[in-house]
Amino acid sequence: MTYNAGLTASPGNTFENATYAKVTWRLLPLLFLCYVASYLDRVNVGFAKLQMLSDLKFSETVYGLGAGIFFIGYFIFEVPSNMILHKVGARLWIARIMITWGIISGAMAYVTTPEMFYVMRFLLGLAEAGFFPGVILYLTYWYPAERRGKITALFMTGIALSGVVGGPLSGWIMHAMPGIWGHSGWQWMFILEAIPSLILGVMVIAYMKDRISDADWLTKEEKSLLEANIGKEDSQKEHLSLSAMFSHGRVWLGALIYFCFVMGLYGVSFWLPTIIKTTGVTDPFNVGMLTAIPYAFAAVSMVLIGRSADARRERRWHVAIPAFLGCVGLLLSTVYDHNTVLAMASLTLASMGILTTLPLFWSLPTAFLSGTAAAAGIALINSLGNLAGFVSPFLVGWLKDTTQSTNAGMYVLAASLVLGGLLTLTLPAKLVNK
């Protein structure tokens, strides 16, 4: 069979659809599980907080600073890490990331002072830097923009699944295991939840392929089709030098937009268990079960809206509208902060909006960057945006210590989501709607 790019490069083509389905079933399950493990190891400190603060006599501000300092380490090594991945290949570098973060995450069980807490969270950020933008870059090696919205959304539902699975799991560990071998429940949570990252790191080495040309599970015709589609798209992107990328206005605008959305994400991720507890739910297992609800609904909205964006080839409003809905949900959660049912409904709306913005956002910069500029640009946007992961939990923690309520922090996060949505609408439609 001879591949003719002009005849087969169409989303409606049966051979092409079957080829991309084959690629998706091969790549996505493992990447998805890796993201679930990484996100769980990143935010399970929010559950540990329910017991760790009283055990170690930490203040809310100490917790917020420790939770957020992860992103300083993440910021420092993000761009270099993604450049290394682009050079040495995703397989070895993603495996390295996962194994090192698994070791450090498990060691979090043995922090005893604020200083140790800060150092371990900083090292965890260094270890994980490059994973997420590396996967986003890796997907551009396999999927053209017209298919990437749905695929990125499916991958990023790992955030939601980590909440669906991780909430009840963390709650159960903390409820059932205190005192075993002299360890507290929060210590067992860190130890046990680090194990999947170590196992998956080994699986990445054994299972992943770096490029289409390396995929021995594809036929020659399938490789030709995939490479032709990627080659055609790359020819239409901006091929910037590394220095030009750092001075590119849209890269910095993308970083600002992402910063606004990440403010909302980690405000919810690190504080959701605390907000639920404030409504009157005290048992860690029950808190864990309730945290699964917003993430479950968010997983559905991420996939459905990702499909809608791909089908309509419209990106900006598919990002902005969920951001605005996330703002509404956060504001309502402050109104009903002592009513568990209404607070959960509000937090579910907030989570659906916030989490849905994230995969759709990544369809914007990947639509106009390629090659080395894409590797560095994606990493730069992600690292600068993720500085909000430092600002957000620290700010909410400080405001909670100051006002004895999380409401003021939620107002700040809601405003950030509105700003991110409005800035998204300033991007030229013809540039990003592909």
C-alpha positions in Angstrom: 0.0 0.0 0.0 1.3 3.5 -0.9 0.4 6.3 1.3 -0.9 9.5 -0.4 -1.1 12.4 2.0 -3.5 14.3 -0.2 -6.0 11.5 -0.2 -5.8 10.2 3.3 -5.0 13.1 5.6 -8.6 13.6 6.6 -10.2 13.1 10.0 -13.0 11.3 8.2 -10.8 8.7 6.6 -11.3 5.2 7.9 -7.7 4.1 7.7 -6.5 7.3 9.3 -9.0 7.1 12.1 -8.1 3.4 12.8 -4.4 4.4 12.8 -4.9 7.1 15.4 -7.1 4.9 17.5 -4.2 2.3 17.5 -1.8 5.0 18.6 -4.1 6.2 21.3 -4.7 2.8 22.8 -0.9 2.2 22.8 0.2 5.5 24.3 -2.5 7.0 26.3 -3.2 4.4 29.0 0.3 4.4 30.3 0.7 8.2 30.1 -2.6 8.6 31.8 -1.6 6.4 34.7 1.7 8.2 35.0 -0.2 11.5 35.3 -2.6 10.1 37.9 0.4 9.0 40.0 2.3 12.3 39.5 -0.7 14.5 40.4 -1.6 12.3 43.4 2.0 12.6 44.7 1.9 16.3 44.2 -1.3 17.2 46.0 -1.8 14.4 48.6 -0.2 16.9 51.0 -3.7 18.4 51.1 -4.9 15.3 52.8 -1.9 14.9 55.0 -2.7 18.4 56.3 -5.7 17.0 58.1 -3.5 15.2 60.5 0.1 16.4 59.9 -0.5 20.0 61.0 -1.6 18.9 64.5 1.0 16.2 64.8 3.9 18.5 63.8 2.4 21.8 65.2 2.5 23.5 61.8 0.5 26.7 61.1 -1.7 27.2 58.1 0.9 29.6 56.7 3.7 27.0 57.1 1.5 24.5 55.2 0.7 26.9 52.5 4.3 27.8 52.0 5.4 24.2 52.0 2.7 23.2 49.6 3.6 26.0 47.3 7.4 25.8 47.4 7.1 22.6 45.3 6.6 25.0 42.4 9.8 27.0 43.0 11.8 23.8 42.3 9.5 23.0 39.5 10.1 26.5 38.0 13.9 26.3 38.2 14.3 23.0 36.3 11.3 23.0 34.0 12.8 24.5 30.8 16.1 22.6 31.1 14.2 19.4 31.8 12.1 19.7 28.7 15.1 20.6 26.6 16.8 17.4 27.9 13.7 15.4 27.0 13.6 16.8 23.5 17.3 15.8 23.1 17.5 12.3 24.8 13.9 11.2 24.2 10.8 10.9 26.3 11.1 7.3 27.3 14.3 7.6 29.4 13.6 11.1 30.7 10.0 10.5 31.8 11.1 7.3 33.5 13.9 9.2 35.4 11.4 11.8 36.5 8.9 9.3 37.8 11.4 7.2 39.7 13.1 10.1 41.5 9.8 11.8 42.4 8.5 8.5 43.8 11.5 8.2 46.1 11.2 11.8 47.3 7.4 11.6 47.7 7.7 8.5 49.9 10.4 10.2 52.0 7.9 13.0 52.8 6.6 10.7 55.5 9.6 11.5 57.6 9.6 15.3 57.8 9.5 16.6 61.3 10.2 20.4 61.0 9.0 23.2 58.8 12.5 23.4 57.3 12.4 19.7 56.4 9.0 20.1 54.9 10.1 23.0 52.7 13.2 21.2 51.5 11.4 18.0 50.6 8.7 19.8 48.8 11.3 21.8 46.9 13.1 18.6 45.9 9.9 17.0 44.8 9.3 20.0 42.5 12.9 19.6 41.1 12.3 15.9 40.5 8.9 16.3 38.7 9.9 19.3 36.6 9.5 18.5 32.9 6.9 15.7 33.2 3.8 17.5 32.2 5.2 19.7 29.5 7.3 16.7 28.3 4.1 14.7 27.7 2.4 17.7 26.0 5.4 18.0 23.7 5.5 14.2 23.2 1.9 14.3 22.0 2.8 16.9 19.3 5.2 14.2 17.9 2.2 11.9 17.2 -1.0 14.0 16.8 -1.9 17.0 14.6 -3.7 20.0 16.3 -7.1 18.9 15.0 -6.9 15.7 17.1 -4.9 17.0 20.0 -7.6 18.7 21.9 -9.5 15.5 22.7 -6.3 13.6 23.4 -4.9 16.2 25.7 -8.3 16.3 27.5 -8.2 12.5 27.9 -4.7 12.6 29.2 -5.5 15.5 31.7 -8.5 13.7 33.1 -5.7 12.1 35.1 -6.1 15.1 37.4 -9.7 14.3 37.9 -9.1 10.6 38.3 -6.4 11.2 40.9 -9.1 13.0 42.9 -11.7 10.3 42.3 -9.3 7.5 43.4 -6.9 9.4 45.5 -9.5 11.1 47.8 -11.1 7.9 49.1 -7.7 6.1 49.1 -6.0 8.8 51.1 -8.9 9.1 53.4 -9.0 5.4 54.0 -5.2 5.1 54.7 -5.4 8.0 57.1 -8.4 6.5 58.8 -7.3 2.9 59.0 -3.5 2.8 59.4 -2.5 5.2 62.3 -0.2 3.4 64.7 0.8 0.5 62.4 4.6 0.0 62.9 4.7 3.3 64.8 3.6 5.4 61.8 0.8 8.0 61.6 -1.9 7.7 59.0 -0.5 10.6 57.0 3.0 9.0 57.0 1.5 5.7 55.6 -0.3 7.8 52.9 2.9 9.3 51.6 4.7 5.9 51.7 2.0 3.8 50.0 1.0 6.4 47.4 4.7 6.7 46.2 4.8 3.0 45.1 2.8 3.3 41.9 5.2 6.1 40.6 8.2 3.7 41.0 6.4 0.9 39.2 5.2 3.1 36.4 8.7 4.5 35.9 10.0 1.1 35.2 7.1 0.4 32.8 7.9 3.6 30.8 11.4 2.3 30.1 10.0 -1.0 28.9 7.0 0.2 27.0 7.3 3.7 25.5 8.7 4.7 22.1 10.2 8.1 21.5 9.1 8.8 17.9 6.8 7.5 15.2 9.8 6.0 13.4 10.6 3.9 16.5 7.2 2.3 16.8 7.6 -1.3 15.9 3.9 -1.8 16.5 3.0 0.4 13.5 3.1 -0.7 9.9 5.1 1.2 7.3 1.9 2.7 5.8 0.7 3.8 9.3 4.0 5.4 10.0 4.0 7.2 6.7 0.5 8.6 7.3 1.3 9.8 10.8 4.6 11.4 9.7 3.0 13.1 6.8 0.3 14.7 8.9 2.9 15.9 11.5 5.2 17.2 8.7 2.4 19.1 7.1 1.4 20.8 10.3 5.0 21.6 11.3 5.5 23.4 8.0 2.7 25.8 8.9 3.9 26.7 12.4 6.3 29.4 13.5 9.9 28.1 13.5 11.5 30.3 16.1 15.0 30.3 17.4 15.4 29.6 21.1 16.3 33.3 21.7 13.3 34.5 19.7 11.0 32.2 21.6 11.9 33.9 24.8 11.0 37.3 23.4 7.8 36.1 21.7 4.8 38.1 23.0 2.3 35.3 22.7 4.5 32.9 24.7 4.4 35.3 27.6 0.7 36.0 27.2 0.2 32.2 27.3 2.2 32.0 30.5 0.0 34.7 32.1 -3.2 33.0 31.0 -2.0 29.7 32.4 -0.9 31.4 35.6 -4.5 32.6 36.1 -5.9 29.1 35.6 -3.3 27.4 37.8 -4.2 29.8 40.6 -7.7 28.3 40.5 -6.5 24.7 40.1 -4.2 24.6 43.1 -6.4 26.7 45.3 -9.0 23.9 44.9 -6.5 21.0 44.9 -4.6 21.9 48.1 -7.6 23.3 50.0 -10.6 21.1 48.9 -10.3 18.7 51.9 -10.1 21.7 54.3 -13.1 23.4 52.7 -15.1 20.2 53.0 -14.1 19.8 56.6 -15.2 23.3 57.3 -18.8 22.4 56.3 -18.9 20.0 59.2 -17.4 16.7 57.8 -14.7 15.6 60.2 -13.8 11.9 59.4 -10.9 11.8 56.9 -12.5 8.9 55.1 -15.7 10.8 54.6 -13.8 13.9 53.5 -11.9 11.7 51.0 -15.1 10.2 49.6 -16.7 13.6 49.1 -13.6 15.0 47.3 -14.2 12.4 44.6 -17.5 14.0 43.6 -16.1 17.2 42.0 -13.3 15.4 40.3 -15.7 12.7 38.8 -17.9 15.4 37.2 -14.8 17.3 36.1 -13.5 14.2 34.2 -16.7 14.1 32.2 -16.8 17.8 31.4 -13.1 17.7 30.3 -13.7 15.0 27.7 -17.0 16.3 26.4 -15.8 19.9 26.0 -12.5 18.7 24.5 -14.5 16.8 21.9 -16.6 19.8 21.2 -13.6 22.0 20.7 -12.1 19.6 18.2 -15.3 19.1 16.3 -15.9 22.8 15.9 -12.2 23.7 15.6 -12.9 26.5 18.1 -10.6 27.0 21.1 -10.9 30.4 22.7 -14.5 30.2 23.9 -14.1 26.6 24.9 -11.4 27.8 27.3 -13.0 31.1 28.5 -16.5 29.9 29.3 -15.4 27.1 31.7 -13.1 29.6 33.4 -16.0 31.9 34.0 -18.1 29.0 35.3 -15.2 28.1 37.6 -15.4 31.6 39.0 -19.1 31.3 39.7 -18.6 27.9 41.5 -15.9 29.4 43.8 -18.0 32.4 44.7 -21.0 30.2 45.5 -18.8 27.9 47.7 -18.2 30.9 49.9 -21.9 31.6 50.2 -22.7 28.0 51.2 -19.6 27.3 53.2 -21.5 25.8 56.2 -23.9 23.8 54.1 -22.3 20.5 53.0 -24.7 19.7 50.1 -24.7 23.2 48.6 -21.0 23.7 49.1 -20.3 20.4 47.3 -22.5 21.5 44.4 -20.6 24.8 44.2 -17.2 23.1 44.4 -18.3 20.6 41.8 -19.1 23.4 39.4 -15.9 25.1 40.2 -13.8 22.0 39.7 -15.6 21.3 36.4 -14.8 24.8 35.1 -11.2 24.9 36.3 -10.1 21.5 35.2 -11.8 21.9 31.8 -9.8 25.0 31.0 -6.4 23.2 31.4 -6.3 20.7 28.5 -8.0 23.1 26.2 -5.5 25.8 27.1 -2.7 23.6 25.8 -4.2 23.5 22.3 -3.4 27.2 22.1 0.4 27.4 22.3 0.9 24.0 20.5 -1.1 25.4 17.6 1.7 27.9 16.7 5.0 26.5 18.1 7.1 23.6 16.8 10.5 22.0 17.2 12.9 23.3 19.7 10.8 26.4 20.2 7.9 24.1 21.2 10.0 22.2 23.7 11.2 25.4 25.3 8.0 27.4 24.8 5.7 24.7 26.4 8.1 24.3 29.3 8.4 28.1 29.8 4.6 28.6 29.8 4.2 25.7 32.1 6.9 26.7 34.5 5.8 30.4 34.7 2.2 29.4 34.9 2.9 26.9 37.7 4.5 29.6 39.8 0.8 30.2 40.7 1.1 26.8 42.4 3.4 28.6 44.8 1.4 31.8 45.1 -2.1 30.2 45.4 -1.7 27.9 48.4 0.5 30.3 50.3 -1.9 33.2 49.7 -4.9 31.1 50.7 -3.1 29.8 53.8 -2.0 33.4 54.8 -5.5 34.7 54.3 -7.0 31.9 56.3 -4.6 32.6 59.2 -5.5 36.3 58.9 -9.3 36.1 58.5 -10.0 32.6 60.0 -11.8 31.7 56.8 -10.9 30.4 53.3 -13.5 32.8 51.7 -11.1 35.6 51.0 -8.8 33.2 49.2 -11.6 32.0 47.1 -12.4 35.5 46.0 -8.9 36.0 44.7 -9.0 32.7 42.9 -12.3 33.5 41.3 -11.0 36.9 40.0 -7.9 35.1 38.6 -10.1 32.8 36.6 -12.1 35.7 35.1 -8.9 37.4 34.1 -7.5 34.2 32.4 -10.7 33.8 30.4 -10.7 37.4 29.2 -7.0 37.2 28.2 -7.7 34.0 26.2 -10.3 35.9 24.1 -7.5 38.4 23.1 -5.7 35.6 21.1 -6.4 35.8 17.3 -8.9 33.1 16.4 -7.2 32.3 13.1 -4.0 31.5 15.0 -5.4 29.1 17.5 -8.6 27.7 16.0 -7.1 24.8 14.1 
